[in-house]
Each structure stands twice: as structure tokens, then as C-alpha cells.
Amino acid sequence: MDLDVYMEQLEGFAQVNSNELVCLLDKALYGVKQGSRQWNKKMHEVLTKLGLTQTYSNTSLYIYM
């Protein structure tokens, strides 16, 4: 992810002072604000490696030349 994102401990997490602990996310999760952007970046990376080119008029459209 581009930014550090922290979340509260899950309910039932058994550890001393668990109310004071937070988790640093390594990957974008569904529902996180940056989740769709991270998915789009990964999809763009994979499609361009396969030889597809993104069009200028519609950035969600890829063509194989």
C-alpha cells in the first residue's frame, strides 16, 4: 500500500493491554479506501506485462496490438 494503514485489534484478541494495540496492514483489504486503487494498479501491471496497451480515451479499456 502507498500509505501506512492501521486498524484496531479484532474482538476476542487475547493479549494483555489489547485495547492499546493496533495492526499495520500489509495488503489492501476489501472495504479499505485504497483497496480498489491497489487492485487497479495490480491489474494494470499484469495486463501490460501480457502485452496489452491502455487506451487514452477509456483507461479501463486495454487492447492487444
ChimeraX commands (.cxc) that place a marker at each C-alpha (Angstrom):
marker #1 position 0.00,0.00,0.00 radius 0.5
marker #1 position 1.09,3.56,-0.60 radius 0.5
marker #1 position 0.28,4.75,2.91 radius 0.5
marker #1 position 0.52,3.11,6.30 radius 0.5
marker #1 position -2.93,1.93,7.37 radius 0.5
marker #1 position -3.63,0.80,10.93 radius 0.5
marker #1 position -6.67,-0.98,12.31 radius 0.5
marker #1 position -7.90,-1.79,15.79 radius 0.5
marker #1 position -7.42,-5.27,17.22 radius 0.5
marker #1 position -10.16,-7.75,16.43 radius 0.5
marker #1 position -12.71,-8.65,19.08 radius 0.5
marker #1 position -11.53,-11.67,21.04 radius 0.5
marker #1 position -7.83,-10.95,20.56 radius 0.5
marker #1 position -6.35,-12.38,23.75 radius 0.5
marker #1 position -3.39,-10.36,24.89 radius 0.5
marker #1 position -2.58,-8.05,27.79 radius 0.5
marker #1 position -3.48,-4.40,27.10 radius 0.5
marker #1 position -5.06,-5.38,23.79 radius 0.5
marker #1 position -7.07,-2.14,23.84 radius 0.5
marker #1 position -3.85,-0.22,23.26 radius 0.5
marker #1 position -2.61,-2.34,20.32 radius 0.5
marker #1 position -3.23,-1.75,16.63 radius 0.5
marker #1 position -2.35,-3.72,13.47 radius 0.5
marker #1 position -0.41,-2.38,10.50 radius 0.5
marker #1 position -1.95,-3.70,7.27 radius 0.5
marker #1 position 0.49,-5.24,4.78 radius 0.5
marker #1 position -2.05,-5.57,1.97 radius 0.5
marker #1 position -5.15,-3.71,0.91 radius 0.5
marker #1 position -8.30,-5.37,2.18 radius 0.5
marker #1 position -11.81,-5.31,0.76 radius 0.5
marker #1 position -13.54,-2.29,2.21 radius 0.5
marker #1 position -10.37,-0.25,2.75 radius 0.5
marker #1 position -10.50,3.09,0.93 radius 0.5
marker #1 position -7.37,2.28,-1.10 radius 0.5
marker #1 position -8.50,-1.28,-1.91 radius 0.5
marker #1 position -9.88,-0.53,-5.36 radius 0.5
marker #1 position -6.88,1.60,-6.31 radius 0.5
marker #1 position -4.47,-1.16,-5.29 radius 0.5
marker #1 position -6.49,-3.70,-7.29 radius 0.5
marker #1 position -6.40,-1.40,-10.33 radius 0.5
marker #1 position -2.63,-0.91,-10.05 radius 0.5
marker #1 position -2.06,-4.68,-9.88 radius 0.5
marker #1 position -4.41,-5.35,-12.81 radius 0.5
marker #1 position -2.67,-2.68,-14.90 radius 0.5
marker #1 position 0.72,-4.21,-14.09 radius 0.5
marker #1 position -0.39,-7.71,-15.12 radius 0.5
marker #1 position -2.14,-6.62,-18.32 radius 0.5
marker #1 position 0.80,-4.52,-19.53 radius 0.5
marker #1 position 3.20,-7.42,-18.85 radius 0.5
marker #1 position 0.96,-9.55,-21.09 radius 0.5
marker #1 position 1.43,-7.01,-23.90 radius 0.5
marker #1 position -1.84,-5.12,-23.70 radius 0.5
marker #1 position -1.95,-1.33,-24.04 radius 0.5
marker #1 position -4.25,1.00,-22.14 radius 0.5
marker #1 position -6.30,3.33,-24.37 radius 0.5
marker #1 position -6.23,7.10,-23.86 radius 0.5
marker #1 position -9.97,7.64,-24.25 radius 0.5
marker #1 position -11.00,4.97,-21.73 radius 0.5
marker #1 position -8.43,4.00,-19.12 radius 0.5
marker #1 position -10.33,0.83,-18.22 radius 0.5
marker #1 position -10.02,-0.47,-21.82 radius 0.5
marker #1 position -6.92,-2.41,-22.88 radius 0.5
marker #1 position -6.09,-3.55,-26.41 radius 0.5
marker #1 position -3.65,-6.11,-27.74 radius 0.5
marker #1 position -1.54,-4.78,-30.60 radius 0.5
marker link #1:1,2 radius 0.2
marker link #1:2,3 radius 0.2
marker link #1:3,4 radius 0.2
marker link #1:4,5 radius 0.2
marker link #1:5,6 radius 0.2
marker link #1:6,7 radius 0.2
marker link #1:7,8 radius 0.2
marker link #1:8,9 radius 0.2
marker link #1:9,10 radius 0.2
marker link #1:10,11 radius 0.2
marker link #1:11,12 radius 0.2
marker link #1:12,13 radius 0.2
marker link #1:13,14 radius 0.2
marker link #1:14,15 radius 0.2
marker link #1:15,16 radius 0.2
marker link #1:16,17 radius 0.2
marker link #1:17,18 radius 0.2
marker link #1:18,19 radius 0.2
marker link #1:19,20 radius 0.2
marker link #1:20,21 radius 0.2
marker link #1:21,22 radius 0.2
marker link #1:22,23 radius 0.2
marker link #1:23,24 radius 0.2
marker link #1:24,25 radius 0.2
marker link #1:25,26 radius 0.2
marker link #1:26,27 radius 0.2
marker link #1:27,28 radius 0.2
marker link #1:28,29 radius 0.2
marker link #1:29,30 radius 0.2
marker link #1:30,31 radius 0.2
marker link #1:31,32 radius 0.2
marker link #1:32,33 radius 0.2
marker link #1:33,34 radius 0.2
marker link #1:34,35 radius 0.2
marker link #1:35,36 radius 0.2
marker link #1:36,37 radius 0.2
marker link #1:37,38 radius 0.2
marker link #1:38,39 radius 0.2
marker link #1:39,40 radius 0.2
marker link #1:40,41 radius 0.2
marker link #1:41,42 radius 0.2
marker link #1:42,43 radius 0.2
marker link #1:43,44 radius 0.2
marker link #1:44,45 radius 0.2
marker link #1:45,46 radius 0.2
marker link #1:46,47 radius 0.2
marker link #1:47,48 radius 0.2
marker link #1:48,49 radius 0.2
marker link #1:49,50 radius 0.2
marker link #1:50,51 radius 0.2
marker link #1:51,52 radius 0.2
marker link #1:52,53 radius 0.2
marker link #1:53,54 radius 0.2
marker link #1:54,55 radius 0.2
marker link #1:55,56 radius 0.2
marker link #1:56,57 radius 0.2
marker link #1:57,58 radius 0.2
marker link #1:58,59 radius 0.2
marker link #1:59,60 radius 0.2
marker link #1:60,61 radius 0.2
marker link #1:61,62 radius 0.2
marker link #1:62,63 radius 0.2
marker link #1:63,64 radius 0.2
marker link #1:64,65 radius 0.2
view
